[in-house]
């Protein structure tokens, strides 16, 4: 499915980083080890590498990774790109300083629970999570994301998924999003930035 979505020569979500990532990147430690989850064509991982972070990014779609490699090369940065899905990623304990997960709402609730547990485990104590996606009402907008409201986020859901974490930033809001043809128009968004307890 994802290989088909990324089959065209253009970048489905554009080549610029998500506005959320730019706005919240100050929460990342200096020269952090960052894992980008299901990063697609590399717009976010490439930008992070250009900010001086050591970035690993994975995605299950080979043609998305090929575009990510081209983008990183064009920007003169290095990203450790891996072909993997969220189900097969190892989620090693304390392996990274930060996880960046942006618009990963292909995961239904059962898979999402496992995904969140893996993300929590792989962030070192004191490290940070930058999570950004859609609220359930996004389904009515039809400007991006899947048609399943149960795949979307609410702030109470995220608080429950990361209990005891220090919330550094959270928001539930509407905004105009222009990120290629994949995300375009008025959108219902959720931001969640939190620090793993030391």
C-alpha positions as CSV (number, residue, x, y, z in Angstrom):
1,X,0.0,0.0,0.0
2,X,2.7,2.5,1.0
3,X,4.9,1.8,-1.9
4,X,1.9,2.6,-4.2
5,X,1.3,5.8,-2.3
6,X,4.8,7.0,-2.8
7,X,5.1,5.7,-6.4
8,X,5.0,9.1,-8.2
9,X,8.2,11.2,-8.8
10,X,6.9,14.1,-6.6
11,X,7.0,14.2,-2.8
12,X,3.6,13.3,-1.5
13,X,3.9,15.5,1.6
14,X,6.5,17.9,0.1
15,X,10.1,18.3,1.0
16,X,9.8,20.8,3.9
17,X,9.5,19.6,7.5
18,X,6.2,19.7,9.4
19,X,5.6,23.0,11.0
20,X,5.1,21.2,14.3
21,X,8.6,19.9,14.2
22,X,10.2,23.2,13.4
23,X,8.2,24.9,16.2
24,X,9.0,22.2,18.9
25,X,12.6,21.3,17.9
26,X,14.0,23.4,20.7
27,X,12.9,20.6,23.1
28,X,15.5,18.3,21.5
29,X,18.9,18.0,23.2
30,X,21.9,19.4,21.4
31,X,23.2,16.9,18.8
32,X,20.6,14.4,19.8
33,X,20.2,10.8,18.7
34,X,16.8,11.0,17.1
35,X,14.6,8.2,15.7
36,X,12.0,9.2,13.1
37,X,9.1,6.7,13.0
38,X,7.6,5.9,9.6
39,X,9.3,8.9,8.1
40,X,8.2,8.3,4.5
41,X,10.1,10.4,2.0
42,X,12.4,12.0,4.5
43,X,11.3,15.6,4.9
44,X,11.5,15.5,8.7
45,X,14.6,13.3,9.1
46,X,16.5,15.3,6.6
47,X,15.7,18.6,8.3
48,X,16.7,17.2,11.7
49,X,20.0,16.0,10.3
50,X,20.6,19.5,8.9
51,X,20.2,20.9,12.5
52,X,23.1,18.7,13.6
53,X,21.2,15.7,15.0
54,X,22.3,12.1,14.5
55,X,19.1,10.8,12.8
56,X,17.9,7.3,12.1
57,X,14.6,7.0,10.2
58,X,12.7,4.0,9.1
59,X,9.8,3.3,6.7
60,X,8.4,0.2,5.1
61,X,8.2,1.6,1.6
62,X,11.4,1.2,-0.5
63,X,10.5,3.9,-3.0
64,X,9.9,6.4,-0.1
65,X,13.3,5.6,1.2
66,X,14.8,6.1,-2.2
67,X,13.4,9.6,-2.3
68,X,14.6,10.2,1.3
69,X,18.1,9.3,0.2
70,X,17.9,11.7,-2.8
71,X,16.6,14.5,-0.5
72,X,19.3,13.9,2.1
73,X,22.0,13.9,-0.7
74,X,20.6,17.1,-2.2
75,X,20.7,18.8,1.2
76,X,24.2,17.5,2.0
77,X,23.3,15.6,5.1
78,X,23.5,12.0,6.3
79,X,20.5,10.1,7.6
80,X,20.6,6.4,8.6
81,X,17.7,5.1,6.6
82,X,16.2,1.7,7.3
83,X,13.5,-0.3,5.6
84,X,11.2,-1.5,8.4
85,X,7.6,-1.3,9.6
86,X,6.6,-0.4,13.1
87,X,5.8,-4.1,13.8
88,X,9.4,-5.2,13.1
89,X,11.4,-2.3,14.5
90,X,13.4,-3.5,17.5
91,X,12.6,-0.6,19.9
92,X,15.7,-1.2,22.0
93,X,15.6,0.1,25.6
94,X,17.0,3.7,25.9
95,X,18.6,3.7,22.5
96,X,17.8,7.3,21.5
97,X,17.5,10.8,23.0
98,X,14.3,11.5,21.2
99,X,11.6,10.0,19.0
100,X,9.8,12.1,16.4
101,X,6.5,10.6,15.2
102,X,4.5,12.8,12.8
103,X,1.2,11.7,11.1
104,X,1.7,8.0,11.8
105,X,-2.1,7.3,12.1
106,X,-2.2,4.3,10.0
107,X,-2.1,2.3,13.3
108,X,-5.4,1.1,14.6
109,X,-5.8,1.2,18.5
110,X,-4.3,-2.3,19.2
111,X,-1.2,-1.6,17.0
112,X,-1.0,2.0,18.3
113,X,-0.7,0.7,21.9
114,X,2.2,-1.5,20.9
115,X,3.8,1.3,18.9
116,X,3.5,3.8,21.8
117,X,5.0,1.2,24.2
118,X,7.9,0.7,21.9
119,X,8.5,4.4,21.5
120,X,8.4,4.9,25.2
121,X,10.9,2.1,25.8
122,X,13.4,3.3,23.2
123,X,13.6,6.8,24.5
124,X,16.3,7.1,27.2
125,X,15.2,8.3,30.7
126,X,15.1,12.1,30.4
127,X,14.7,11.9,26.6
128,X,11.8,13.4,24.7
129,X,8.9,12.4,22.5
130,X,7.6,14.7,19.7
131,X,4.3,13.4,18.5
132,X,2.0,15.1,16.1
133,X,-1.2,14.0,14.4
134,X,-4.9,14.4,13.8
135,X,-7.8,14.7,16.2
136,X,-10.9,12.5,15.6
137,X,-12.8,15.4,14.0
138,X,-10.2,15.4,11.2
139,X,-12.3,12.6,9.5
140,X,-14.9,15.3,8.7
141,X,-12.4,17.6,7.1
142,X,-11.1,15.0,4.6
143,X,-7.8,17.0,4.2
144,X,-5.4,14.2,5.2
145,X,-5.1,11.1,7.2
146,X,-7.1,7.9,7.2
147,X,-11.0,7.8,7.4
148,X,-10.9,5.9,10.8
149,X,-11.6,8.2,13.7
150,X,-10.4,5.6,16.1
151,X,-6.9,5.9,14.7
152,X,-6.8,9.6,15.7
153,X,-5.4,11.1,18.9
154,X,-6.9,13.0,21.9
155,X,-4.9,14.6,24.6
156,X,-6.4,12.3,27.3
157,X,-5.5,9.3,25.2
158,X,-1.9,10.4,25.0
159,X,-1.7,11.2,28.7
160,X,-2.9,7.7,29.4
161,X,-0.4,6.2,27.0
162,X,2.6,8.0,28.5
163,X,1.7,8.1,32.3
164,X,4.1,10.0,34.5
165,X,5.8,11.8,31.6
166,X,6.5,15.5,31.9
167,X,4.4,17.2,29.3
168,X,6.4,20.0,27.8
169,X,3.8,21.1,25.2
170,X,0.4,20.0,24.2
171,X,-2.3,21.4,22.0
172,X,-5.6,20.5,20.3
173,X,-6.3,23.0,17.5
174,X,-7.3,23.8,13.9
175,X,-4.8,25.0,11.3
176,X,-4.3,25.3,7.6
177,X,-1.8,22.7,6.5
178,X,-0.1,22.8,3.1
179,X,2.2,19.8,2.9
180,X,2.2,18.6,-0.6
181,X,-0.9,16.9,-2.0
182,X,-1.0,14.5,0.9
183,X,-1.9,17.1,3.6
184,X,-3.7,20.1,2.2
185,X,-6.4,22.3,3.8
186,X,-8.1,23.0,7.2
187,X,-7.0,20.3,9.7
188,X,-7.7,19.2,13.2
189,X,-4.4,18.7,14.9
190,X,-2.9,17.3,18.1
191,X,0.6,18.2,19.4
192,X,2.2,16.3,22.3
193,X,5.7,16.8,23.5
194,X,6.8,15.0,26.6
195,X,9.8,13.9,28.6
196,X,10.4,10.3,29.8
197,X,10.8,10.2,33.6
198,X,14.5,10.0,34.6
